[in-house]
Amino acid sequence: MRLQAALTTLAALLSLGAADRLRVNIEEDLNQNYKYSNGRWDSAFGTSPVDPQDGCRDPPHVPGMNRLCLDWNAKHRRGHFYFDNQGKRCIKFAWFSPRKPCPAKKVCYTWYLDEVQCTW
């Protein structure tokens, strides 16, 4: 019985993580300045381009999304978003992968922000 409950919980968490995710390409220079580019919103309905800059916007290419706010502060690396007729939903930095090629004197990553419970 415990195994069944654990598997059910794991399946729910995996489906939540796969449902909505933001991918952003990051370039970091030697002074720890970041450049954000090539934002991609992944959902069960496909992938759509989004502006990955800090702040709030109405993302025109994500069907049904009417607000996306990103906070790239090093303590936060999170965001929140709204779809039509839904309450606030949240994403937070989950993991990264190195990205190549990368310009000289830069470190390049792809950051992944996964949907999480809103606590802010």
N, CA, C and O atoms as a GROMACS GRO file, in nm:
protein
  480
    1MET      N    1   0.082  -0.118   0.000
    1MET     CA    2   0.000   0.000   0.000
    1MET      C    3   0.088   0.126   0.000
    1MET      O    4   0.058   0.222  -0.071
    2ARG      N    5   0.195   0.126   0.079
    2ARG     CA    6   0.283   0.242   0.081
    2ARG      C    7   0.350   0.264  -0.054
    2ARG      O    8   0.367   0.377  -0.098
    3LEU      N    9   0.387   0.155  -0.120
    3LEU     CA   10   0.449   0.166  -0.251
    3LEU      C   11   0.353   0.231  -0.349
    3LEU      O   12   0.393   0.317  -0.427
    4GLN      N   13   0.228   0.190  -0.346
    4GLN     CA   14   0.128   0.248  -0.436
    4GLN      C   15   0.112   0.398  -0.410
    4GLN      O   16   0.105   0.477  -0.504
    5ALA      N   17   0.108   0.438  -0.284
    5ALA     CA   18   0.095   0.579  -0.249
    5ALA      C   19   0.218   0.657  -0.296
    5ALA      O   20   0.206   0.768  -0.347
    6ALA      N   21   0.336   0.599  -0.277
    6ALA     CA   22   0.458   0.665  -0.321
    6ALA      C   23   0.462   0.681  -0.472
    6ALA      O   24   0.501   0.786  -0.523
    7LEU      N   25   0.420   0.577  -0.545
    7LEU     CA   26   0.418   0.585  -0.691
    7LEU      C   27   0.316   0.687  -0.740
    7LEU      O   28   0.341   0.759  -0.836
    8THR      N   29   0.202   0.693  -0.674
    8THR     CA   30   0.100   0.792  -0.712
    8THR      C   31   0.152   0.933  -0.689
    8THR      O   32   0.132   1.021  -0.774
    9THR      N   33   0.218   0.956  -0.577
    9THR     CA   34   0.275   1.087  -0.547
    9THR      C   35   0.383   1.123  -0.648
    9THR      O   36   0.387   1.236  -0.697
   10LEU      N   37   0.470   1.029  -0.679
   10LEU     CA   38   0.576   1.052  -0.776
   10LEU      C   39   0.518   1.085  -0.913
   10LEU      O   40   0.565   1.178  -0.980
   11ALA      N   41   0.418   1.012  -0.956
   11ALA     CA   42   0.354   1.039  -1.085
   11ALA      C   43   0.293   1.178  -1.088
   11ALA      O   44   0.302   1.248  -1.190
   12ALA      N   45   0.231   1.219  -0.980
   12ALA     CA   46   0.171   1.353  -0.973
   12ALA      C   47   0.278   1.461  -0.982
   12ALA      O   48   0.261   1.560  -1.052
   13LEU      N   49   0.389   1.441  -0.912
   13LEU     CA   50   0.497   1.539  -0.916
   13LEU      C   51   0.560   1.546  -1.054
   13LEU      O   52   0.591   1.655  -1.102
   14LEU      N   53   0.580   1.433  -1.117
   14LEU     CA   54   0.638   1.432  -1.251
   14LEU      C   55   0.547   1.499  -1.352
   14LEU      O   56   0.594   1.572  -1.439
   15SER      N   57   0.418   1.475  -1.341
   15SER     CA   58   0.326   1.538  -1.435
   15SER      C   59   0.320   1.688  -1.412
   15SER      O   60   0.305   1.764  -1.507
   16LEU      N   61   0.332   1.732  -1.287
   16LEU     CA   62   0.333   1.875  -1.258
   16LEU      C   63   0.458   1.940  -1.318
   16LEU      O   64   0.449   2.045  -1.380
   17GLY      N   65   0.572   1.877  -1.299
   17GLY     CA   66   0.696   1.932  -1.352
   17GLY      C   67   0.698   1.936  -1.504
   17GLY      O   68   0.758   2.026  -1.562
   18ALA      N   69   0.632   1.842  -1.568
   18ALA     CA   70   0.630   1.838  -1.713
   18ALA      C   71   0.527   1.933  -1.771
   18ALA      O   72   0.534   1.966  -1.889
   19ALA      N   73   0.432   1.978  -1.691
   19ALA     CA   74   0.322   2.059  -1.743
   19ALA      C   75   0.368   2.196  -1.788
   19ALA      O   76   0.340   2.235  -1.902
   20ASP      N   77   0.436   2.270  -1.706
   20ASP     CA   78   0.477   2.406  -1.740
   20ASP      C   79   0.620   2.430  -1.694
   20ASP      O   80   0.655   2.404  -1.579
   21ARG      N   81   0.701   2.480  -1.786
   21ARG     CA   82   0.842   2.504  -1.757
   21ARG      C   83   0.890   2.620  -1.844
   21ARG      O   84   0.846   2.636  -1.958
   22LEU      N   85   0.980   2.700  -1.789
   22LEU     CA   86   1.046   2.804  -1.865
   22LEU      C   87   1.192   2.766  -1.882
   22LEU      O   88   1.259   2.729  -1.786
   23ARG      N   89   1.240   2.775  -2.006
   23ARG     CA   90   1.382   2.754  -2.037
   23ARG      C   91   1.440   2.887  -2.083
   23ARG      O   92   1.379   2.956  -2.165
   24VAL      N   93   1.556   2.924  -2.031
   24VAL     CA   94   1.618   3.051  -2.065
   24VAL      C   95   1.768   3.030  -2.086
   24VAL      O   96   1.834   2.965  -2.005
   25ASN      N   97   1.821   3.084  -2.195
   25ASN     CA   98   1.965   3.081  -2.217
   25ASN      C   99   2.029   3.197  -2.141
   25ASN      O  100   1.981   3.310  -2.146
   26ILE      N  101   2.137   3.167  -2.070
   26ILE     CA  102   2.206   3.263  -1.985
   26ILE      C  103   2.351   3.273  -2.029
   26ILE      O  104   2.417   3.172  -2.053
   27GLU      N  105   2.401   3.397  -2.038
   27GLU     CA  106   2.544   3.421  -2.054
   27GLU      C  107   2.590   3.500  -1.931
   27GLU      O  108   2.533   3.604  -1.899
   28GLU      N  109   2.691   3.449  -1.864
   28GLU     CA  110   2.745   3.514  -1.744
   28GLU      C  111   2.888   3.559  -1.774
   28GLU      O  112   2.970   3.480  -1.819
   29ASP      N  113   2.918   3.688  -1.748
   29ASP     CA  114   3.054   3.735  -1.770
   29ASP      C  115   3.137   3.723  -1.642
   29ASP      O  116   3.088   3.675  -1.539
   30LEU      N  117   3.262   3.767  -1.649
   30LEU     CA  118   3.352   3.752  -1.535
   30LEU      C  119   3.310   3.835  -1.414
   30LEU      O  120   3.353   3.806  -1.302
   31ASN      N  121   3.226   3.938  -1.434
   31ASN     CA  122   3.177   4.021  -1.325
   31ASN      C  123   3.041   3.976  -1.274
   31ASN      O  124   2.974   4.050  -1.201
   32GLN      N  125   3.000   3.859  -1.311
   32GLN     CA  126   2.871   3.800  -1.273
   32GLN      C  127   2.752   3.883  -1.321
   32GLN      O  128   2.650   3.892  -1.252
   33ASN      N  129   2.766   3.943  -1.440
   33ASN     CA  130   2.654   4.007  -1.507
   33ASN      C  131   2.590   3.903  -1.597
   33ASN      O  132   2.659   3.823  -1.660
   34TYR      N  133   2.458   3.904  -1.602
   34TYR     CA  134   2.385   3.802  -1.676
   34TYR      C  135   2.313   3.862  -1.795
   34TYR      O  136   2.259   3.972  -1.787
   35LYS      N  137   2.312   3.789  -1.905
   35LYS     CA  138   2.233   3.824  -2.022
   35LYS      C  139   2.134   3.710  -2.043
   35LYS      O  140   2.174   3.593  -2.052
   36TYR      N  141   2.005   3.743  -2.051
   36TYR     CA  142   1.898   3.643  -2.065
   36TYR      C  143   1.846   3.648  -2.208
   36TYR      O  144   1.814   3.755  -2.259
   37SER      N  145   1.838   3.532  -2.272
   37SER     CA  146   1.789   3.529  -2.410
   37SER      C  147   1.719   3.397  -2.441
   37SER      O  148   1.726   3.301  -2.364
   38ASN      N  149   1.651   3.396  -2.553
   38ASN     CA  150   1.589   3.275  -2.607
   38ASN      C  151   1.498   3.205  -2.506
   38ASN      O  152   1.509   3.084  -2.487
   39GLY      N  153   1.409   3.281  -2.442
   39GLY     CA  154   1.314   3.220  -2.350
   39GLY      C  155   1.215   3.131  -2.423
   39GLY      O  156   1.166   3.167  -2.530
   40ARG      N  157   1.187   3.016  -2.366
   40ARG     CA  158   1.093   2.919  -2.425
   40ARG      C  159   1.001   2.869  -2.315
   40ARG      O  160   1.047   2.822  -2.211
   41TRP      N  161   0.871   2.878  -2.340
   41TRP     CA  162   0.770   2.828  -2.248
   41TRP      C  163   0.728   2.690  -2.297
   41TRP      O  164   0.675   2.677  -2.407
   42ASP      N  165   0.750   2.588  -2.216
   42ASP     CA  166   0.712   2.450  -2.250
   42ASP      C  167   0.589   2.412  -2.171
   42ASP      O  168   0.582   2.433  -2.050
   43SER      N  169   0.491   2.356  -2.240
   43SER     CA  170   0.370   2.307  -2.173
   43SER      C  171   0.318   2.185  -2.247
   43SER      O  172   0.376   2.143  -2.347
   44ALA      N  173   0.210   2.130  -2.198
   44ALA     CA  174   0.148   2.016  -2.265
   44ALA      C  175   0.098   2.054  -2.403
   44ALA      O  176   0.070   1.966  -2.485
   45PHE      N  177   0.086   2.184  -2.431
   45PHE     CA  178   0.035   2.231  -2.559
   45PHE      C  179   0.145   2.268  -2.657
   45PHE      O  180   0.116   2.314  -2.768
   46GLY      N  181   0.272   2.250  -2.618
   46GLY     CA  182   0.382   2.280  -2.708
   46GLY      C  183   0.479   2.380  -2.647
   46GLY      O  184   0.478   2.404  -2.526
   47THR      N  185   0.563   2.437  -2.732
   47THR     CA  186   0.666   2.532  -2.691
   47THR      C  187   0.640   2.666  -2.759
   47THR      O  188   0.612   2.672  -2.878
   48SER      N  189   0.651   2.774  -2.681
   48SER     CA  190   0.628   2.909  -2.733
   48SER      C  191   0.741   3.001  -2.689
   48SER      O  192   0.793   2.985  -2.578
   49PRO      N  193   0.780   3.097  -2.774
   49PRO     CA  194   0.883   3.193  -2.734
   49PRO      C  195   0.828   3.294  -2.634
   49PRO      O  196   0.713   3.336  -2.644
   50VAL      N  197   0.912   3.333  -2.536
   50VAL     CA  198   0.876   3.438  -2.440
   50VAL      C  199   0.997   3.529  -2.418
   50VAL      O  200   1.112   3.487  -2.434
   51ASP      N  201   0.969   3.652  -2.382
   51ASP     CA  202   1.073   3.748  -2.345
   51ASP      C  203   1.122   3.711  -2.205
   51ASP      O  204   1.044   3.715  -2.110
   52PRO      N  205   1.250   3.674  -2.189
   52PRO     CA  206   1.299   3.627  -2.059
   52PRO      C  207   1.357   3.737  -1.970
   52PRO      O  208   1.424   3.706  -1.871
   53GLN      N  209   1.334   3.863  -2.002
   53GLN     CA  210   1.392   3.971  -1.922
   53GLN      C  211   1.319   3.987  -1.789
   53GLN      O  212   1.203   3.947  -1.775
   54ASP      N  213   1.387   4.045  -1.692
   54ASP     CA  214   1.331   4.072  -1.560
   54ASP      C  215   1.209   4.162  -1.572
   54ASP      O  216   1.207   4.253  -1.655
   55GLY      N  217   1.107   4.137  -1.491
   55GLY     CA  218   0.988   4.220  -1.491
   55GLY      C  219   0.866   4.147  -1.544
   55GLY      O  220   0.869   4.025  -1.564
   56CYS      N  221   0.758   4.223  -1.567
   56CYS     CA  222   0.630   4.164  -1.608
   56CYS      C  223   0.597   4.199  -1.752
   56CYS      O  224   0.638   4.303  -1.804
   57ARG      N  225   0.522   4.110  -1.816
   57ARG     CA  226   0.481   4.131  -1.954
   57ARG      C  227   0.358   4.047  -1.985
   57ARG      O  228   0.323   3.956  -1.911
   58ASP      N  229   0.295   4.079  -2.096
   58ASP     CA  230   0.187   3.999  -2.153
   58ASP      C  231   0.250   3.920  -2.266
   58ASP      O  232   0.276   3.976  -2.373
   59PRO      N  233   0.276   3.790  -2.247
   59PRO     CA  234   0.346   3.712  -2.350
   59PRO      C  235   0.251   3.680  -2.467
   59PRO      O  236   0.162   3.596  -2.452
   60PRO      N  237   0.270   3.744  -2.583
   60PRO     CA  238   0.175   3.729  -2.693
   60PRO      C  239   0.175   3.592  -2.761
   60PRO      O  240   0.080   3.559  -2.831
   61HIS      N  241   0.280   3.513  -2.741
   61HIS     CA  242   0.290   3.387  -2.814
   61HIS      C  243   0.249   3.264  -2.734
   61HIS      O  244   0.249   3.153  -2.788
   62VAL      N  245   0.215   3.281  -2.607
   62VAL     CA  246   0.172   3.167  -2.524
   62VAL      C  247   0.020   3.170  -2.516
   62VAL      O  248  -0.037   3.258  -2.451
   63PRO      N  249  -0.047   3.075  -2.581
   63PRO     CA  250  -0.194   3.076  -2.583
   63PRO      C  251  -0.254   3.075  -2.442
   63PRO      O  252  -0.221   2.989  -2.360
   64GLY      N  253  -0.342   3.171  -2.415
   64GLY     CA  254  -0.412   3.177  -2.288
   64GLY      C  255  -0.338   3.244  -2.175
   64GLY      O  256  -0.399   3.279  -2.074
   65MET      N  257  -0.206   3.265  -2.189
   65MET     CA  258  -0.131   3.331  -2.082
   65MET      C  259  -0.148   3.482  -2.097
   65MET      O  260  -0.126   3.537  -2.204
   66ASN      N  261  -0.188   3.548  -1.988
   66ASN     CA  262  -0.208   3.692  -1.996
   66ASN      C  263  -0.111   3.772  -1.910
   66ASN      O  264  -0.115   3.895  -1.911
   67ARG      N  265  -0.024   3.705  -1.836
   67ARG     CA  266   0.074   3.776  -1.754
   67ARG      C  267   0.187   3.681  -1.716
   67ARG      O  268   0.162   3.568  -1.674
   68LEU      N  269   0.311   3.728  -1.732
   68LEU     CA  270   0.430   3.654  -1.689
   68LEU      C  271   0.524   3.753  -1.624
   68LEU      O  272   0.562   3.853  -1.685
   69CYS      N  273   0.561   3.726  -1.500
   69CYS     CA  274   0.653   3.813  -1.425
   69CYS      C  275   0.773   3.730  -1.381
   69CYS      O  276   0.758   3.622  -1.325
   70LEU      N  277   0.894   3.783  -1.407
   70LEU     CA  278   1.017   3.713  -1.372
   70LEU      C  279   1.100   3.799  -1.279
   70LEU      O  280   1.111   3.921  -1.297
   71ASP      N  281   1.159   3.736  -1.179
   71ASP     CA  282   1.245   3.802  -1.081
   71ASP      C  283   1.379   3.728  -1.082
   71ASP      O  284   1.391   3.620  -1.025
   72TRP      N  285   1.479   3.788  -1.148
   72TRP     CA  286   1.608   3.721  -1.163
   72TRP      C  287   1.704   3.752  -1.048
   72TRP      O  288   1.820   3.711  -1.055
   73ASN      N  289   1.660   3.822  -0.944
   73ASN     CA  290   1.743   3.846  -0.827
   73ASN      C  291   1.805   3.713  -0.783
   73ASN      O  292   1.737   3.611  -0.778
   74ALA      N  293   1.935   3.715  -0.753
   74ALA     CA  294   2.006   3.590  -0.719
   74ALA      C  295   1.942   3.513  -0.605
   74ALA      O  296   1.955   3.390  -0.599
   75LYS      N  297   1.873   3.582  -0.515
   75LYS     CA  298   1.807   3.512  -0.404
   75LYS      C  299   1.677   3.445  -0.449
   75LYS      O  300   1.629   3.353  -0.384
   76HIS      N  301   1.621   3.491  -0.560
   76HIS     CA  302   1.489   3.442  -0.598
   76HIS      C  303   1.490   3.350  -0.721
   76HIS      O  304   1.454   3.233  -0.710
   77ARG      N  305   1.531   3.402  -0.836
   77ARG     CA  306   1.527   3.327  -0.962
   77ARG      C  307   1.394   3.253  -0.975
   77ARG      O  308   1.388   3.130  -0.978
   78ARG      N  309   1.290   3.332  -0.983
   78ARG     CA  310   1.156   3.276  -0.983
   78ARG      C  311   1.064   3.363  -1.068
   78ARG      O  312   1.104   3.468  -1.120
   79GLY      N  313   0.942   3.320  -1.080
   79GLY     CA  314   0.843   3.398  -1.153
   79GLY      C  315   0.703   3.353  -1.117
   79GLY      O  316   0.683   3.254  -1.047
   80HIS      N  317   0.606   3.429  -1.166
   80HIS     CA  318   0.467   3.387  -1.153
   80HIS      C  319   0.395   3.423  -1.282
   80HIS      O  320   0.440   3.508  -1.359
   81PHE      N  321   0.283   3.358  -1.304
   81PHE     CA  322   0.212   3.376  -1.430
   81PHE      C  323   0.064   3.351  -1.409
   81PHE      O  324   0.023   3.288  -1.312
   82TYR      N  325  -0.014   3.401  -1.503
   82TYR     CA  326  -0.159   3.383  -1.501
   82TYR      C  327  -0.205   3.339  -1.639
   82TYR      O  328  -0.164   3.394  -1.741
   83PHE      N  329  -0.290   3.239  -1.641
   83PHE     CA  330  -0.362   3.201  -1.761
   83PHE      C  331  -0.506   3.249  -1.746
   83PHE      O  332  -0.553   3.270  -1.634
   84ASP      N  333  -0.574   3.267  -1.858
   84ASP     CA  334  -0.714   3.309  -1.854
   84ASP      C  335  -0.794   3.222  -1.759
   84ASP      O  336  -0.784   3.099  -1.762
   85ASN      N  337  -0.873   3.286  -1.673
   85ASN     CA  338  -0.965   3.218  -1.581
   85ASN      C  339  -0.896   3.127  -1.481
   85ASN      O  340  -0.956   3.031  -1.433
   86GLN      N  341  -0.769   3.155  -1.450
   86GLN     CA  342  -0.696   3.077  -1.349
   86GLN      C  343  -0.633   3.173  -1.249
   86GLN      O  344  -0.611   3.290  -1.278
   87GLY      N  345  -0.604   3.122  -1.132
   87GLY     CA  346  -0.533   3.200  -1.032
   87GLY      C  347  -0.384   3.204  -1.061
   87GLY      O  348  -0.335   3.150  -1.160
   88LYS      N  349  -0.313   3.269  -0.971
   88LYS     CA  350  -0.167   3.283  -0.983
   88LYS      C  351  -0.101   3.146  -0.976
   88LYS      O  352  -0.135   3.063  -0.891
   89ARG      N  353  -0.006   3.124  -1.066
   89ARG     CA  354   0.077   3.004  -1.066
   89ARG      C  355   0.222   3.048  -1.065
   89ARG      O  356   0.254   3.159  -1.109
   90CYS      N  357   0.312   2.962  -1.015
   90CYS     CA  358   0.450   3.004  -0.993
   90CYS      C  359   0.551   2.906  -1.053
   90CYS      O  360   0.525   2.787  -1.067
   91ILE      N  361   0.667   2.961  -1.088
   91ILE     CA  362   0.781   2.883  -1.134
   91ILE      C  363   0.904   2.927  -1.055
   91ILE      O  364   0.912   3.042  -1.010
   92LYS      N  365   0.997   2.836  -1.040
   92LYS     CA  366   1.120   2.866  -0.966
   92LYS      C  367   1.235   2.791  -1.030
   92LYS      O  368   1.218   2.682  -1.086
   93PHE      N  369   1.355   2.851  -1.021
   93PHE     CA  370   1.475   2.788  -1.075
   93PHE      C  371   1.488   2.647  -1.018
   93PHE      O  372   1.483   2.627  -0.897
   94ALA      N  373   1.504   2.550  -1.107
   94ALA     CA  374   1.514   2.410  -1.065
   94ALA      C  375   1.652   2.352  -1.092
   94ALA      O  376   1.711   2.286  -1.006
   95TRP      N  377   1.705   2.376  -1.212
   95TRP     CA  378   1.835   2.320  -1.247
   95TRP      C  379   1.888   2.390  -1.372
   95TRP      O  380   1.817   2.470  -1.434
   96PHE      N  381   2.012   2.360  -1.409
   96PHE     CA  382   2.071   2.420  -1.528
   96PHE      C  383   2.155   2.316  -1.600
   96PHE      O  384   2.191   2.212  -1.544
   97SER      N  385   2.185   2.346  -1.725
   97SER     CA  386   2.278   2.263  -1.801
   97SER      C  387   2.374   2.356  -1.875
   97SER      O  388   2.333   2.462  -1.922
   98PRO      N  389   2.501   2.317  -1.886
   98PRO     CA  390   2.597   2.398  -1.961
   98PRO      C  391   2.555   2.406  -2.108
   98PRO      O  392   2.493   2.313  -2.161
   99ARG      N  393   2.589   2.517  -2.173
   99ARG     CA  394   2.552   2.536  -2.312
   99ARG      C  395   2.676   2.577  -2.391
   99ARG      O  396   2.751   2.666  -2.349
  100LYS      N  397   2.697   2.513  -2.504
  100LYS     CA  398   2.809   2.545  -2.593
  100LYS      C  399   2.755   2.554  -2.734
  100LYS      O  400   2.656   2.487  -2.765
  101PRO      N  401   2.815   2.633  -2.821
  101PRO     CA  402   2.934   2.716  -2.799
  101PRO      C  403   2.901   2.837  -2.713
  101PRO      O  404   2.784   2.874  -2.697
  102CYS      N  405   3.005   2.896  -2.658
  102CYS     CA  406   2.988   3.011  -2.568
  102CYS      C  407   3.097   3.114  -2.603
  102CYS      O  408   3.212   3.076  -2.627
  103PRO      N  409   3.061   3.244  -2.605
  103PRO     CA  410   3.163   3.345  -2.636
  103PRO      C  411   3.280   3.342  -2.536
  103PRO      O  412   3.265   3.294  -2.424
  104ALA      N  413   3.394   3.393  -2.580
  104ALA     CA  414   3.513   3.399  -2.493
  104ALA      C  415   3.483   3.479  -2.366
  104ALA      O  416   3.408   3.576  -2.370
  105LYS      N  417   3.542   3.437  -2.256
  105LYS     CA  418   3.529   3.501  -2.125
  105LYS      C  419   3.385   3.504  -2.074
  105LYS      O  420   3.347   3.593  -1.999
  106LYS      N  421   3.306   3.408  -2.114
  106LYS     CA  422   3.168   3.395  -2.068
  106LYS      C  423   3.145   3.251  -2.026
  106LYS      O  424   3.215   3.160  -2.069
  107VAL      N  425   3.046   3.233  -1.941
  107VAL     CA  426   2.999   3.100  -1.904
  107VAL      C  427   2.853   3.096  -1.949
  107VAL      O  428   2.777   3.187  -1.920
  108CYS      N  429   2.815   2.990  -2.019
  108CYS     CA  430   2.680   2.983  -2.076
  108CYS      C  431   2.604   2.863  -2.021
  108CYS      O  432   2.659   2.754  -2.005
  109TYR      N  433   2.476   2.886  -1.993
  109TYR     CA  434   2.389   2.784  -1.937
  109TYR      C  435   2.253   2.791  -2.005
  109TYR      O  436   2.219   2.890  -2.071
  110THR      N  437   2.177   2.686  -1.988
  110THR     CA  438   2.033   2.693  -2.004
  110THR      C  439   1.976   2.670  -1.865
  110THR      O  440   2.003   2.568  -1.802
  111TRP      N  441   1.896   2.766  -1.818
  111TRP     CA  442   1.830   2.753  -1.688
  111TRP      C  443   1.690   2.698  -1.710
  111TRP      O  444   1.626   2.730  -1.810
  112TYR      N  445   1.645   2.617  -1.617
  112TYR     CA  446   1.510   2.559  -1.621
  112TYR      C  447   1.435   2.603  -1.496
  112TYR      O  448   1.482   2.581  -1.384
  113LEU      N  449   1.321   2.663  -1.516
  113LEU     CA  450   1.234   2.703  -1.406
  113LEU      C  451   1.109   2.617  -1.415
  113LEU      O  452   1.037   2.622  -1.515
  114ASP      N  453   1.082   2.539  -1.313
  114ASP     CA  454   0.969   2.447  -1.311
  114ASP      C  455   0.857   2.502  -1.224
  114ASP      O  456   0.880   2.582  -1.134
  115GLU      N  457   0.736   2.457  -1.253
  115GLU     CA  458   0.621   2.501  -1.175
  115GLU      C  459   0.631   2.446  -1.033
  115GLU      O  460   0.663   2.329  -1.011
  116VAL      N  461   0.603   2.534  -0.937
  116VAL     CA  462   0.605   2.500  -0.794
  116VAL      C  463   0.482   2.561  -0.728
  116VAL      O  464   0.411   2.642  -0.788
  117GLN      N  465   0.458   2.522  -0.606
  117GLN     CA  466   0.351   2.584  -0.528
  117GLN      C  467   0.389   2.729  -0.500
  117GLN      O  468   0.504   2.757  -0.464
  118CYS      N  469   0.295   2.820  -0.515
  118CYS     CA  470   0.321   2.962  -0.488
  118CYS      C  471   0.332   2.985  -0.337
  118CYS      O  472   0.241   2.951  -0.261
  119THR      N  473   0.443   3.042  -0.296
  119THR     CA  474   0.462   3.077  -0.154
  119THR      C  475   0.497   3.224  -0.140
  119THR      O  476   0.534   3.269  -0.031
  120TRP      N  477   0.485   3.299  -0.246
  120TRP     CA  478   0.515   3.442  -0.243
  120TRP      C  479   0.406   3.520  -0.312
  120TRP      O  480   0.414   3.642  -0.320
   0.00000   0.00000   0.00000
